[in-house]
Amino acid sequence: MAGIYLHIPFCKQACSYCDFHFSTVLSRKTEMVDAICVELELSKSYIDNEEITTVYFGGGTPSLLNENDVVALLDKIHSTYTLSDDVEITLEANPDDLTKSKLIELKRAGINRLSIGIQSFFDEHLKFMNRAHNSVEAENCVKFAQDVGFNNLSIDLIFGYKGLTEEQWYTDLKKATAFNVAHISSYALTIEPKTALAYLEKKDPTLLPPDKRVNEQFFIADKHLIESGYNHYETSNYSKLGHQSKHNTSYWQGKKYLGVGPSAHSFNTVSRSWNVSNNLKYLKGISEGKINRSIEKLTVKNQINESILIGLRTIIGLNMKEIELRFGQSIVRQILKESKPFMAINQLKLEGDFLTIPKEHWVVTDYISSLLFVD
């Protein structure tokens, strides 16, 4: 089983926290769609003809695509790859793009899951993030999507930033769960280098609240979402029964995926590749019949450390039996040796074959994982 990720590198405007590759110049959108179709053909051997269980339109802002664009890309995928009968086809969308007519087009084109970047239901916070939509559009787009028959919906929310009160965070969560959507992603805001927020933070170091407050907001979300019937299956992700994101889950399980489009990353267990993060260079390469990308052959050490990182992010944890089968008993012994100090303070637990981080310590998952990496 494998996945396909399509990076659509266009946005109306830059969100203040975003460090993904995109352009606000949309004049080359049709040319880009054509080029991605060519890359899908050129790259078909990368994932060894495995069956495709998930197709994911990310970006950027894929909801800027029109129906013909989406149909062209999906037609190319269907004609080039073998898709499972229950393939999940997700498109990331901004609320301001999701009119009823647009939603009807997307559904008709073959999209069966939407991931909507709401982030907040408060105008002042949306302005802080420089989002293109407002609070009215945030609520209306979910209603519209449900009206036209999208039952598999995911909502993104962001917490952990200056000005977000406990009462407002509760309101965001209550509004999201009142829609009874299938999936909710709840992310703590991070400030990435070279973003607008990074420059603002130099002037105002209080843009992010203290860790204690961020942790409190994390557990507010956790309590409310679980009480509302959601399963907390990964650090930032909650789903109704049977609606875990196939795209995200395959990534955390170390499955193969092909990324197409500028800046897209691919993984086939033995190598990782990433396309050039420049639209013109990407288009030039495709016009010459080649993909402008870099490839890294993964060493055994790379594979072990990646397994640790993605395994500990999930509620299931790191499967030590699988680590033993792939890498040998000596690696299991080494990981368990490095785990002992964390076990002593209950930040790690070994239950059967699975090494897990208790939920109260999930906020430091990446830190704990890094200290278990093999040298």
DODORO-118317 format. One record per residue (C-alpha): x, y, z; residue number from 1; residue in one letter. Coordinates in steps of 0.2 Angstrom, whole numbers, m for minus. Example, Ala and Ser with C-alpha at 12.3 -4.5 7.8 and 13.67 -1.06 7.14 Angstrom:
REM residues 2
<rec east="62" north="m22" up="39" nr="1" rest="A"/>
<rec east="68" north="m5" up="36" nr="2" rest="S"/>
//
This chain:
REM residues 375
<rec east="0" north="0" up="0" nr="1" rest="M"/>
<rec east="6" north="17" up="m4" nr="2" rest="A"/>
<rec east="0" north="35" up="m5" nr="3" rest="G"/>
<rec east="2" north="50" up="m17" nr="4" rest="I"/>
<rec east="4" north="68" up="m12" nr="5" rest="Y"/>
<rec east="2" north="82" up="m24" nr="6" rest="L"/>
<rec east="9" north="99" up="m19" nr="7" rest="H"/>
<rec east="m1" north="113" up="m26" nr="8" rest="I"/>
<rec east="11" north="128" up="m24" nr="9" rest="P"/>
<rec east="m1" north="143" up="m25" nr="10" rest="F"/>
<rec east="m10" north="154" up="m12" nr="11" rest="C"/>
<rec east="m20" north="170" up="m12" nr="12" rest="K"/>
<rec east="m9" north="177" up="2" nr="13" rest="Q"/>
<rec east="4" north="171" up="15" nr="14" rest="A"/>
<rec east="m2" north="166" up="32" nr="15" rest="C"/>
<rec east="10" north="173" up="45" nr="16" rest="S"/>
<rec east="15" north="156" up="52" nr="17" rest="Y"/>
<rec east="18" north="146" up="36" nr="18" rest="C"/>
<rec east="35" north="141" up="29" nr="19" rest="D"/>
<rec east="28" north="129" up="16" nr="20" rest="F"/>
<rec east="33" north="133" up="m2" nr="21" rest="H"/>
<rec east="20" north="143" up="m12" nr="22" rest="F"/>
<rec east="18" north="158" up="m24" nr="23" rest="S"/>
<rec east="4" north="171" up="m24" nr="24" rest="T"/>
<rec east="7" north="172" up="m43" nr="25" rest="V"/>
<rec east="m7" north="161" up="m50" nr="26" rest="L"/>
<rec east="m4" north="164" up="m69" nr="27" rest="S"/>
<rec east="6" north="148" up="m71" nr="28" rest="R"/>
<rec east="m7" north="137" up="m62" nr="29" rest="K"/>
<rec east="m13" north="128" up="m78" nr="30" rest="T"/>
<rec east="5" north="125" up="m83" nr="31" rest="E"/>
<rec east="9" north="118" up="m66" nr="32" rest="M"/>
<rec east="m6" north="106" up="m67" nr="33" rest="V"/>
<rec east="0" north="100" up="m84" nr="34" rest="D"/>
<rec east="18" north="98" up="m77" nr="35" rest="A"/>
<rec east="12" north="88" up="m61" nr="36" rest="I"/>
<rec east="3" north="76" up="m73" nr="37" rest="C"/>
<rec east="19" north="73" up="m82" nr="38" rest="V"/>
<rec east="29" north="70" up="m66" nr="39" rest="E"/>
<rec east="16" north="57" up="m61" nr="40" rest="L"/>
<rec east="20" north="48" up="m76" nr="41" rest="E"/>
<rec east="39" north="50" up="m74" nr="42" rest="L"/>
<rec east="39" north="44" up="m56" nr="43" rest="S"/>
<rec east="28" north="29" up="m57" nr="44" rest="K"/>
<rec east="42" north="17" up="m53" nr="45" rest="S"/>
<rec east="47" north="26" up="m37" nr="46" rest="Y"/>
<rec east="34" north="16" up="m26" nr="47" rest="I"/>
<rec east="36" north="0" up="m35" nr="48" rest="D"/>
<rec east="18" north="m1" up="m43" nr="49" rest="N"/>
<rec east="10" north="m3" up="m26" nr="50" rest="E"/>
<rec east="m8" north="m1" up="m24" nr="51" rest="E"/>
<rec east="m13" north="17" up="m19" nr="52" rest="I"/>
<rec east="m24" north="19" up="m4" nr="53" rest="T"/>
<rec east="m23" north="38" up="m2" nr="54" rest="T"/>
<rec east="m22" north="53" up="m13" nr="55" rest="V"/>
<rec east="m19" north="70" up="m4" nr="56" rest="Y"/>
<rec east="m20" north="87" up="m12" nr="57" rest="F"/>
<rec east="m9" north="98" up="m1" nr="58" rest="G"/>
<rec east="0" north="115" up="m3" nr="59" rest="G"/>
<rec east="m1" north="129" up="m4" nr="60" rest="G"/>
<rec east="m20" north="130" up="m7" nr="61" rest="T"/>
<rec east="m27" north="116" up="m17" nr="62" rest="P"/>
<rec east="m44" north="123" up="m16" nr="63" rest="S"/>
<rec east="m38" north="136" up="m29" nr="64" rest="L"/>
<rec east="m39" north="122" up="m42" nr="65" rest="L"/>
<rec east="m55" north="122" up="m53" nr="66" rest="N"/>
<rec east="m65" north="106" up="m57" nr="67" rest="E"/>
<rec east="m55" north="103" up="m73" nr="68" rest="N"/>
<rec east="m38" north="104" up="m64" nr="69" rest="D"/>
<rec east="m44" north="91" up="m51" nr="70" rest="V"/>
<rec east="m51" north="80" up="m65" nr="71" rest="V"/>
<rec east="m35" north="81" up="m75" nr="72" rest="A"/>
<rec east="m24" north="76" up="m60" nr="73" rest="L"/>
<rec east="m36" north="62" up="m54" nr="74" rest="L"/>
<rec east="m38" north="55" up="m72" nr="75" rest="D"/>
<rec east="m19" north="54" up="m74" nr="76" rest="K"/>
<rec east="m17" north="45" up="m57" nr="77" rest="I"/>
<rec east="m31" north="33" up="m62" nr="78" rest="H"/>
<rec east="m23" north="29" up="m78" nr="79" rest="S"/>
<rec east="m5" north="27" up="m71" nr="80" rest="T"/>
<rec east="m8" north="19" up="m55" nr="81" rest="Y"/>
<rec east="m19" north="5" up="m47" nr="82" rest="T"/>
<rec east="m30" north="13" up="m34" nr="83" rest="L"/>
<rec east="m39" north="3" up="m20" nr="84" rest="S"/>
<rec east="m58" north="2" up="m20" nr="85" rest="D"/>
<rec east="m59" north="13" up="m5" nr="86" rest="D"/>
<rec east="m46" north="25" up="m9" nr="87" rest="V"/>
<rec east="m46" north="41" up="2" nr="88" rest="E"/>
<rec east="m44" north="57" up="m9" nr="89" rest="I"/>
<rec east="m42" north="72" up="2" nr="90" rest="T"/>
<rec east="m41" north="90" up="m3" nr="91" rest="L"/>
<rec east="m35" north="104" up="9" nr="92" rest="E"/>
<rec east="m46" north="119" up="7" nr="93" rest="A"/>
<rec east="m47" north="137" up="14" nr="94" rest="N"/>
<rec east="m65" north="142" up="20" nr="95" rest="P"/>
<rec east="m66" north="157" up="8" nr="96" rest="D"/>
<rec east="m64" north="146" up="m7" nr="97" rest="D"/>
<rec east="m78" north="134" up="m2" nr="98" rest="L"/>
<rec east="m94" north="141" up="m9" nr="99" rest="T"/>
<rec east="m108" north="128" up="m12" nr="100" rest="K"/>
<rec east="m104" north="129" up="m31" nr="101" rest="S"/>
<rec east="m86" north="125" up="m28" nr="102" rest="K"/>
<rec east="m90" north="111" up="m16" nr="103" rest="L"/>
<rec east="m101" north="103" up="m29" nr="104" rest="I"/>
<rec east="m87" north="104" up="m42" nr="105" rest="E"/>
<rec east="m75" north="96" up="m30" nr="106" rest="L"/>
<rec east="m87" north="82" up="m26" nr="107" rest="K"/>
<rec east="m91" north="79" up="m44" nr="108" rest="R"/>
<rec east="m72" north="79" up="m48" nr="109" rest="A"/>
<rec east="m69" north="64" up="m36" nr="110" rest="G"/>
<rec east="m64" north="72" up="m20" nr="111" rest="I"/>
<rec east="m71" north="62" up="m6" nr="112" rest="N"/>
<rec east="m63" north="70" up="10" nr="113" rest="R"/>
<rec east="m59" north="88" up="14" nr="114" rest="L"/>
<rec east="m47" north="95" up="26" nr="115" rest="S"/>
<rec east="m52" north="113" up="30" nr="116" rest="I"/>
<rec east="m40" north="125" up="37" nr="117" rest="G"/>
<rec east="m51" north="135" up="49" nr="118" rest="I"/>
<rec east="m38" north="138" up="63" nr="119" rest="Q"/>
<rec east="m50" north="149" up="73" nr="120" rest="S"/>
<rec east="m68" north="155" up="74" nr="121" rest="F"/>
<rec east="m62" north="172" up="80" nr="122" rest="F"/>
<rec east="m59" north="186" up="67" nr="123" rest="D"/>
<rec east="m45" north="194" up="78" nr="124" rest="E"/>
<rec east="m35" north="178" up="78" nr="125" rest="H"/>
<rec east="m38" north="175" up="60" nr="126" rest="L"/>
<rec east="m31" north="192" up="56" nr="127" rest="K"/>
<rec east="m16" north="188" up="68" nr="128" rest="F"/>
<rec east="m13" north="173" up="57" nr="129" rest="M"/>
<rec east="m16" north="183" up="41" nr="130" rest="N"/>
<rec east="m29" north="171" up="35" nr="131" rest="R"/>
<rec east="m39" north="175" up="20" nr="132" rest="A"/>
<rec east="m56" north="170" up="28" nr="133" rest="H"/>
<rec east="m67" north="177" up="42" nr="134" rest="N"/>
<rec east="m76" north="169" up="56" nr="135" rest="S"/>
<rec east="m93" north="168" up="46" nr="136" rest="V"/>
<rec east="m85" north="159" up="32" nr="137" rest="E"/>
<rec east="m77" north="147" up="44" nr="138" rest="A"/>
<rec east="m94" north="142" up="50" nr="139" rest="E"/>
<rec east="m103" north="142" up="34" nr="140" rest="N"/>
<rec east="m90" north="132" up="24" nr="141" rest="C"/>
<rec east="m93" north="117" up="35" nr="142" rest="V"/>
<rec east="m112" north="118" up="34" nr="143" rest="K"/>
<rec east="m111" north="120" up="15" nr="144" rest="F"/>
<rec east="m99" north="105" up="13" nr="145" rest="A"/>
<rec east="m111" north="94" up="24" nr="146" rest="Q"/>
<rec east="m126" north="101" up="13" nr="147" rest="D"/>
<rec east="m118" north="95" up="m3" nr="148" rest="V"/>
<rec east="m114" north="77" up="4" nr="149" rest="G"/>
<rec east="m96" north="78" up="11" nr="150" rest="F"/>
<rec east="m97" north="67" up="26" nr="151" rest="N"/>
<rec east="m79" north="64" up="28" nr="152" rest="N"/>
<rec east="m73" north="81" up="34" nr="153" rest="L"/>
<rec east="m58" north="86" up="44" nr="154" rest="S"/>
<rec east="m56" north="103" up="53" nr="155" rest="I"/>
<rec east="m39" north="111" up="58" nr="156" rest="D"/>
<rec east="m38" north="122" up="74" nr="157" rest="L"/>
<rec east="m23" north="131" up="81" nr="158" rest="I"/>
<rec east="m19" north="135" up="99" nr="159" rest="F"/>
<rec east="m4" north="141" up="110" nr="160" rest="G"/>
<rec east="m2" north="159" up="104" nr="161" rest="Y"/>
<rec east="m4" north="176" up="112" nr="162" rest="K"/>
<rec east="m21" north="183" up="114" nr="163" rest="G"/>
<rec east="m30" north="166" up="114" nr="164" rest="L"/>
<rec east="m40" north="165" up="130" nr="165" rest="T"/>
<rec east="m46" north="149" up="138" nr="166" rest="E"/>
<rec east="m64" north="154" up="135" nr="167" rest="E"/>
<rec east="m60" north="157" up="117" nr="168" rest="Q"/>
<rec east="m51" north="140" up="115" nr="169" rest="W"/>
<rec east="m66" north="132" up="123" nr="170" rest="Y"/>
<rec east="m77" north="141" up="110" nr="171" rest="T"/>
<rec east="m67" north="135" up="95" nr="172" rest="D"/>
<rec east="m68" north="117" up="101" nr="173" rest="L"/>
<rec east="m86" north="118" up="105" nr="174" rest="K"/>
<rec east="m90" north="125" up="88" nr="175" rest="K"/>
<rec east="m79" north="112" up="79" nr="176" rest="A"/>
<rec east="m87" north="97" up="88" nr="177" rest="T"/>
<rec east="m105" north="104" up="86" nr="178" rest="A"/>
<rec east="m103" north="101" up="68" nr="179" rest="F"/>
<rec east="m100" north="82" up="72" nr="180" rest="N"/>
<rec east="m86" north="81" up="59" nr="181" rest="V"/>
<rec east="m76" north="65" up="56" nr="182" rest="A"/>
<rec east="m59" north="72" up="61" nr="183" rest="H"/>
<rec east="m51" north="86" up="70" nr="184" rest="I"/>
<rec east="m33" north="91" up="70" nr="185" rest="S"/>
<rec east="m27" north="102" up="84" nr="186" rest="S"/>
<rec east="m10" north="110" up="83" nr="187" rest="Y"/>
<rec east="1" north="121" up="94" nr="188" rest="A"/>
<rec east="7" north="136" up="85" nr="189" rest="L"/>
<rec east="26" north="135" up="81" nr="190" rest="T"/>
<rec east="36" north="149" up="74" nr="191" rest="I"/>
<rec east="47" north="144" up="59" nr="192" rest="E"/>
<rec east="62" north="154" up="53" nr="193" rest="P"/>
<rec east="59" north="167" up="39" nr="194" rest="K"/>
<rec east="41" north="168" up="42" nr="195" rest="T"/>
<rec east="31" north="184" up="46" nr="196" rest="A"/>
<rec east="29" north="178" up="64" nr="197" rest="L"/>
<rec east="48" north="175" up="66" nr="198" rest="A"/>
<rec east="51" north="193" up="62" nr="199" rest="Y"/>
<rec east="37" north="199" up="74" nr="200" rest="L"/>
<rec east="44" north="188" up="88" nr="201" rest="E"/>
<rec east="60" north="198" up="87" nr="202" rest="K"/>
<rec east="50" north="213" up="92" nr="203" rest="K"/>
<rec east="38" north="204" up="104" nr="204" rest="D"/>
<rec east="45" north="188" up="112" nr="205" rest="P"/>
<rec east="28" north="185" up="120" nr="206" rest="T"/>
<rec east="20" north="180" up="104" nr="207" rest="L"/>
<rec east="20" north="162" up="111" nr="208" rest="L"/>
<rec east="14" north="160" up="129" nr="209" rest="P"/>
<rec east="24" north="150" up="142" nr="210" rest="P"/>
<rec east="25" north="131" up="139" nr="211" rest="D"/>
<rec east="14" north="128" up="154" nr="212" rest="K"/>
<rec east="m1" north="138" up="146" nr="213" rest="R"/>
<rec east="2" north="129" up="130" nr="214" rest="V"/>
<rec east="1" north="112" up="139" nr="215" rest="N"/>
<rec east="m15" north="118" up="148" nr="216" rest="E"/>
<rec east="m23" north="122" up="131" nr="217" rest="Q"/>
<rec east="m17" north="105" up="124" nr="218" rest="F"/>
<rec east="m26" north="96" up="138" nr="219" rest="F"/>
<rec east="m42" north="107" up="137" nr="220" rest="I"/>
<rec east="m43" north="101" up="119" nr="221" rest="A"/>
<rec east="m39" north="83" up="123" nr="222" rest="D"/>
<rec east="m53" north="82" up="137" nr="223" rest="K"/>
<rec east="m66" north="91" up="126" nr="224" rest="H"/>
<rec east="m63" north="81" up="111" nr="225" rest="L"/>
<rec east="m63" north="64" up="119" nr="226" rest="I"/>
<rec east="m79" north="68" up="129" nr="227" rest="E"/>
<rec east="m86" north="73" up="112" nr="228" rest="S"/>
<rec east="m83" north="55" up="105" nr="229" rest="G"/>
<rec east="m66" north="57" up="96" nr="230" rest="Y"/>
<rec east="m52" north="45" up="97" nr="231" rest="N"/>
<rec east="m35" north="53" up="101" nr="232" rest="H"/>
<rec east="m24" north="43" up="89" nr="233" rest="Y"/>
<rec east="m9" north="54" up="86" nr="234" rest="E"/>
<rec east="m1" north="69" up="95" nr="235" rest="T"/>
<rec east="m12" north="82" up="86" nr="236" rest="S"/>
<rec east="m26" north="72" up="78" nr="237" rest="N"/>
<rec east="m43" north="65" up="84" nr="238" rest="Y"/>
<rec east="m56" north="55" up="74" nr="239" rest="S"/>
<rec east="m72" north="48" up="75" nr="240" rest="K"/>
<rec east="m72" north="28" up="74" nr="241" rest="L"/>
<rec east="m66" north="23" up="57" nr="242" rest="G"/>
<rec east="m61" north="40" up="51" nr="243" rest="H"/>
<rec east="m42" north="41" up="55" nr="244" rest="Q"/>
<rec east="m34" north="50" up="41" nr="245" rest="S"/>
<rec east="m27" north="36" up="29" nr="246" rest="K"/>
<rec east="m14" north="49" up="23" nr="247" rest="H"/>
<rec east="m7" north="53" up="40" nr="248" rest="N"/>
<rec east="m8" north="36" up="47" nr="249" rest="T"/>
<rec east="2" north="28" up="32" nr="250" rest="S"/>
<rec east="15" north="41" up="35" nr="251" rest="Y"/>
<rec east="16" north="36" up="54" nr="252" rest="W"/>
<rec east="17" north="18" up="49" nr="253" rest="Q"/>
<rec east="32" north="21" up="37" nr="254" rest="G"/>
<rec east="22" north="17" up="21" nr="255" rest="K"/>
<rec east="29" north="22" up="4" nr="256" rest="K"/>
<rec east="22" north="38" up="m3" nr="257" rest="Y"/>
<rec east="26" north="48" up="m19" nr="258" rest="L"/>
<rec east="26" north="67" up="m18" nr="259" rest="G"/>
<rec east="24" north="77" up="m34" nr="260" rest="V"/>
<rec east="25" north="96" up="m37" nr="261" rest="G"/>
<rec east="38" north="109" up="m32" nr="262" rest="P"/>
<rec east="45" north="105" up="m14" nr="263" rest="S"/>
<rec east="36" north="89" up="m13" nr="264" rest="A"/>
<rec east="44" north="75" up="m3" nr="265" rest="H"/>
<rec east="44" north="56" up="m7" nr="266" rest="S"/>
<rec east="49" north="40" up="3" nr="267" rest="F"/>
<rec east="50" north="22" up="m2" nr="268" rest="N"/>
<rec east="58" north="15" up="13" nr="269" rest="T"/>
<rec east="76" north="14" up="6" nr="270" rest="V"/>
<rec east="77" north="32" up="0" nr="271" rest="S"/>
<rec east="69" north="50" up="2" nr="272" rest="R"/>
<rec east="68" north="63" up="m11" nr="273" rest="S"/>
<rec east="62" north="81" up="m12" nr="274" rest="W"/>
<rec east="58" north="91" up="m27" nr="275" rest="N"/>
<rec east="66" north="109" up="m30" nr="276" rest="V"/>
<rec east="56" north="122" up="m20" nr="277" rest="S"/>
<rec east="55" north="134" up="m35" nr="278" rest="N"/>
<rec east="41" north="134" up="m47" nr="279" rest="N"/>
<rec east="51" north="140" up="m62" nr="280" rest="L"/>
<rec east="65" north="128" up="m60" nr="281" rest="K"/>
<rec east="53" north="114" up="m57" nr="282" rest="Y"/>
<rec east="43" north="118" up="m73" nr="283" rest="L"/>
<rec east="59" north="120" up="m83" nr="284" rest="K"/>
<rec east="65" north="102" up="m78" nr="285" rest="G"/>
<rec east="48" north="94" up="m82" nr="286" rest="I"/>
<rec east="48" north="103" up="m99" nr="287" rest="S"/>
<rec east="65" north="94" up="m102" nr="288" rest="E"/>
<rec east="58" north="77" up="m97" nr="289" rest="G"/>
<rec east="67" north="77" up="m80" nr="290" rest="K"/>
<rec east="62" north="80" up="m62" nr="291" rest="I"/>
<rec east="73" north="93" up="m53" nr="292" rest="N"/>
<rec east="75" north="84" up="m36" nr="293" rest="R"/>
<rec east="87" north="78" up="m23" nr="294" rest="S"/>
<rec east="88" north="60" up="m17" nr="295" rest="I"/>
<rec east="95" north="53" up="m1" nr="296" rest="E"/>
<rec east="98" north="35" up="1" nr="297" rest="K"/>
<rec east="93" north="30" up="19" nr="298" rest="L"/>
<rec east="106" north="22" up="30" nr="299" rest="T"/>
<rec east="101" north="9" up="42" nr="300" rest="V"/>
<rec east="103" north="22" up="56" nr="301" rest="K"/>
<rec east="92" north="34" up="46" nr="302" rest="N"/>
<rec east="78" north="21" up="45" nr="303" rest="Q"/>
<rec east="80" north="16" up="64" nr="304" rest="I"/>
<rec east="78" north="34" up="69" nr="305" rest="N"/>
<rec east="64" north="38" up="58" nr="306" rest="E"/>
<rec east="55" north="23" up="65" nr="307" rest="S"/>
<rec east="58" north="29" up="83" nr="308" rest="I"/>
<rec east="51" north="47" up="78" nr="309" rest="L"/>
<rec east="35" north="42" up="69" nr="310" rest="I"/>
<rec east="32" north="27" up="81" nr="311" rest="G"/>
<rec east="32" north="37" up="97" nr="312" rest="L"/>
<rec east="20" north="50" up="89" nr="313" rest="R"/>
<rec east="6" north="38" up="89" nr="314" rest="T"/>
<rec east="m6" north="32" up="103" nr="315" rest="I"/>
<rec east="0" north="14" up="99" nr="316" rest="I"/>
<rec east="18" north="18" up="101" nr="317" rest="G"/>
<rec east="34" north="10" up="94" nr="318" rest="L"/>
<rec east="33" north="m8" up="90" nr="319" rest="N"/>
<rec east="48" north="m16" up="97" nr="320" rest="M"/>
<rec east="45" north="m33" up="89" nr="321" rest="K"/>
<rec east="45" north="m24" up="72" nr="322" rest="E"/>
<rec east="61" north="m15" up="77" nr="323" rest="I"/>
<rec east="69" north="m32" up="81" nr="324" rest="E"/>
<rec east="63" north="m40" up="65" nr="325" rest="L"/>
<rec east="70" north="m26" up="54" nr="326" rest="R"/>
<rec east="85" north="m21" up="63" nr="327" rest="F"/>
<rec east="90" north="m34" up="76" nr="328" rest="G"/>
<rec east="90" north="m37" up="94" nr="329" rest="Q"/>
<rec east="105" north="m26" up="98" nr="330" rest="S"/>
<rec east="95" north="m11" up="92" nr="331" rest="I"/>
<rec east="81" north="m16" up="103" nr="332" rest="V"/>
<rec east="93" north="m17" up="118" nr="333" rest="R"/>
<rec east="100" north="0" up="114" nr="334" rest="Q"/>
<rec east="83" north="9" up="113" nr="335" rest="I"/>
<rec east="78" north="1" up="129" nr="336" rest="L"/>
<rec east="94" north="6" up="138" nr="337" rest="K"/>
<rec east="92" north="24" up="133" nr="338" rest="E"/>
<rec east="73" north="23" up="138" nr="339" rest="S"/>
<rec east="77" north="18" up="156" nr="340" rest="K"/>
<rec east="79" north="36" up="163" nr="341" rest="P"/>
<rec east="62" north="41" up="155" nr="342" rest="F"/>
<rec east="54" north="25" up="161" nr="343" rest="M"/>
<rec east="60" north="30" up="179" nr="344" rest="A"/>
<rec east="50" north="46" up="178" nr="345" rest="I"/>
<rec east="35" north="39" up="169" nr="346" rest="N"/>
<rec east="39" north="48" up="152" nr="347" rest="Q"/>
<rec east="40" north="31" up="143" nr="348" rest="L"/>
<rec east="31" north="15" up="146" nr="349" rest="K"/>
<rec east="34" north="m3" up="139" nr="350" rest="L"/>
<rec east="18" north="m12" up="138" nr="351" rest="E"/>
<rec east="20" north="m29" up="129" nr="352" rest="G"/>
<rec east="29" north="m26" up="113" nr="353" rest="D"/>
<rec east="25" north="m7" up="112" nr="354" rest="F"/>
<rec east="36" north="7" up="119" nr="355" rest="L"/>
<rec east="24" north="22" up="122" nr="356" rest="T"/>
<rec east="24" north="40" up="129" nr="357" rest="I"/>
<rec east="10" north="43" up="141" nr="358" rest="P"/>
<rec east="m2" north="56" up="135" nr="359" rest="K"/>
<rec east="3" north="69" up="148" nr="360" rest="E"/>
<rec east="20" north="69" up="141" nr="361" rest="H"/>
<rec east="15" north="70" up="122" nr="362" rest="W"/>
<rec east="20" north="88" up="121" nr="363" rest="V"/>
<rec east="38" north="83" up="123" nr="364" rest="V"/>
<rec east="37" north="68" up="111" nr="365" rest="T"/>
<rec east="50" north="75" up="98" nr="366" rest="D"/>
<rec east="62" north="79" up="112" nr="367" rest="Y"/>
<rec east="61" north="61" up="120" nr="368" rest="I"/>
<rec east="62" north="53" up="103" nr="369" rest="S"/>
<rec east="78" north="63" up="98" nr="370" rest="S"/>
<rec east="87" north="56" up="114" nr="371" rest="L"/>
<rec east="83" north="38" up="109" nr="372" rest="L"/>
<rec east="91" north="40" up="92" nr="373" rest="F"/>
<rec east="105" north="29" up="88" nr="374" rest="V"/>
<rec east="122" north="37" up="83" nr="375" rest="D"/>
//
